[in-house]
Amino acid sequence: MKTLALILLPFMLTNAVAAADFDTDTLKTDQGSIILTFIGHGTLMMQFDTTLIHIDPVSGYADYAQMPKADIVLITHAHGDHLDATALQHIVTPNTTIIAAPVCQQALNNADILLNGQKKQLRGIEIEAVPAYNIVHKRPGNVPYHPKGEGNGYILRHGGKAIYVAGDTENTPEMKALQGIDITFLPMNLPYTMTPEMVADAARALRPVILYPYHYGKTDVRELEKLLEKDTTIEIRIRDLQ
């Protein structure tokens, strides 16, 4: 059985005044600590030892003028609740690497585009792009809310641990084939991503140590807890990520 040492700690970064009000978890690895910071909706921040990563930074969830500067930014797709030019202006420096999904190429001409399945090594962290798309949920005209090939989820591997941030997606075959995931963030709001049943199905395939439902809108997260109450090896951690 996989085990993780996760400690809830106050967030401490020198220029992270605006981040002080957000919950954090700290993961101990064999190469230092990983601090997970829960901003809101699909917006996260992670610190891998001394490397600061922003994921889908959006001004509506934090004052990015007061947030730490980014070493790496990950953008899952181009929707406005995930790609925000104003937030990026505050945290991107000449030394920041932006990694984005194919659909973001036109909006982010300074980004490194990762296609589904591609990997990149940065600062000792392996970043892998995982397909993120809808199969069931579609707009009028039978168009998926998130078409295949446009968006990414990301797996970040460091210190022997793997963190999977799924992006806006359903429980795709590519997701359910992933192995060795320690922590996963899975979206759960309709009609854009997954139902609680879909998230439970994905969790049973991934078998993470810790599951964070995120981007869950008005979905009742207790439904997910009920669906997985017999899967005692998966710890569900609820954070304010509506």
Secondary structure, 3 states (H helix, E strand, C coil): CCCCCEECCCCCCCCCHHHHHCCEEEEEECCEEEEEEEEECCEEEEEECCEEEEECCCHHHCCHHHCCCCCEEEECCCCCCCCCHHHHHHHCCCCCEEEECHHHCCCCCCCEECCCCCEEEECCEEEEEEEECCCCCEECCCEECCCCCCEEEEEEEECCEEEEECCCCCCCHHHHCCCCCCEEEEECCCCCCCCHHHHHHHHHHHCCCEEEEECCCCCCHHHHHHHCCCCCCCEECCCCCC
